[in-house]
Amino acid sequence: MLTIVKRSSVFFLLLAWLVTVPVLAAEPTIEDMVGGTYYLGCNLHFSPTSKGRIWADAAMKTPGGEFIPVGSAVRVHMVKSNKRTGKADVVFVLVESGKRYRYTVGEQVVGVAPALRNIARVFVADPALVQVRLNGLTEPDRNGVKAGRVVAGMSREGVLLAIGYPPEFVDPEGMHAACWRYWRDETKIFEVCFDEAGRVTEVR
């Protein structure tokens, strides 16, 4: 009888412990995005000849070029990821127009940071988070974001929303660099330079 009591006690103690231990949520994956609605965290620029393909590391961020506005609602239709290289594609459609696009995170980007990090800052689940960023913009920022280009006096935040995130593998200093470098096309780069206060001084 004593042995049975002891085993029962151990069993109930173990059961109580299992009930109180929090269940760890599984890490989110890119595949979890399929079927969901998201809101663009920045303008997404693309080449008219790209057939709807937008490259995260070389998005043809030509000032005044074609772009999908920040805050646009999109629905993720399909996700493809390469487990070996880390490369990923997010196929999405604009909720308003139904137009289809493909956002590609290439191997060079993945070499600096996981594809999920890049995708998560472009495809935002909560529209309120995007609106908060837009509400904090200055007049030069708002003008630049609306036009999809960089103008003097813009903040770093305004530049991010207007033409997207600079490819981090291009400059080892990344977001802390005095000048951000963007691809103008497949071979040419332009720079957006800031003063000590973080305002745009020139684009070269």
N, C-alpha and C positions, 0 to 999 in steps of 0.2 A: 504493500500500500504506500509506503514512504517513497519508493521509487516512482510509482505512478504520479504521486503528488508533485514530486520534483520535476518530472518531465512535463507535466501539465503546466507548471509555473513557468518553466523556460519557454514553452510554446506560446503562452499568453503574453509573456514579456516581449518575445520576438515579434508577435503580431502587433502589439501596441507600438513598438518601435517603427515597424514598417508603415503603420498608419500615420505616424507623426512626421516621418521623414518626407520633405518636399520632393515631388517628382520633378526631375530636371527636364525642361522642355528641349526637344530636339533642335539642333542648330538649323536656322533657316537656310534653304538652298535656293538657287536660281529657279529650279523646276517648280518650286512652290508658287511662283508668280503667275503661272498659266491660269487664264480665266479671270484674273483679277483686274480691277480698274485702278490706274495710277495717274499721277499728275506730274508733268515734267518739271524738274527742279531747275531747269535753265533752258534758254533757247537752244534748239538743236539745228545746227546749220548743215547743209548738204549741197552737193554739186547737182546742177540740173541734169547732168549726164549719168548720175550714179544709180538711176532707176530705183530710187527710194532707199538706197543703202547708206547708212550713217556710220562712219568709223569713229570710235572713241579716241583713237590715237592720231587720226589724220582726217578731220571732219570737214576739210575745205572751208575753214571759218573765214571766208572772204567777207570783209565788211560790206553790208548791203546786199549780200547774197540771199538765196532762199533759206528760210528757216521755219521751224515749227515753234510757236511762241511758248514761253515759260508758262506753266500753269495749265496747259492744254490737257484735257482728260483723254487718256488712252487706255485701251484694253489689250492686255497681253494675250496673243493668240497662240504662240508657240515659243519654246525655248530649246536651243541646242547648245550643249556644252561638251567639250573634249576633256575628259578626265586626265589625259596624259599631258596635254599642253596647257590646259586651263582656259583656252580660248572659248568664248561664248557668244551666242547670237540670241537676241531678243526680237522676235517678230511681233509687231504691235499694229493696231489700227487706231486712227483718230476717232473718238466717239462721235464727234460732230459731223465729220465728212465721210467716214468709212474708209479713208485712204490708208493704204498699208505700207509699212516701212520696216526695215531691218536694222537694228542697232548692234554693231559688232565690236566686241572687245578683243583686240588682237593679242598675240603672244608678247609683243613688246610691253604693252600695258600690264599684262599679268606678271611680267618679270619684276615689276615694281610693287604692285599691290594686287590682292585677289580680285578677280573679275566681279565678285559680288559687291565689293566695296564701291567700285566704279559704278556699277549698275544701280545700287541703292541710292546714290546721291543724284542720279538722273531721273529715276522712276520712284516717286515719293507716294507712299500710301495715303498720307493724311494731307488733304488740300490746305488745311489751316496752317501747316508748317510752311508751305510755299507762300501763302498770303502774308504771314508774319514777316518774311524776308522782303517781300515787295513793299509792305507798309513802311519799312525802315529805310527806304531809298531816298536819296536827295533828288532835286530836280534834274541835275545832269545825269544821274543814274537812270531815272525814269525815261528821259529822252533817249539815252543810249539803248536801254533794254527794248523800248518800243521799236526803235529803228534796227535793232539787231547789230549794232556796231559800237565801237569805243569812241568816246569823245573826251576832251580834256576836262579834268575836274572830277571824273567818275571815281568812285571808291573801288577797292578790290572786290567787294561784294557785288557791286553793280556790274563790273566786268564779267564776273563769273556767271551772272544771270543773263547777260547780254550775248556773250559768245562762248559760254561753256568753260569747262576746266582745261587748263593747259596740260598737254601731255607731260606727265611727270618724268618719263624716262629721257626727255630731251634735256632737262636741266637737273643736276643732282640736288640743287637747293630746293627744288619743288616750289611749293606755295610761298615759301619765305624769301624767294629770290626778289631782287630789286626790279627785275624785268621778267615778265612772263613771255615765253616763246610759243607761238602757235604756227601750225602749218597753214600757209596761204593756198598751196596746192600740193601736188605730189612731191615737189622738189624744193619749193621755196618756203622760207620761214619769215614771219614778222614778229616784232617784239612790242609789248605794251609795258612801258616803264612808269614807275611810281616814285613820288617823293617820300620823305620821311613820315609824312602824315598819312601815307597810303592813298594819295590821290594821283590820278593819271597826269603825267607831265607831257608825254609824247608817245606816238605810235610810229615805229620805224621799221 
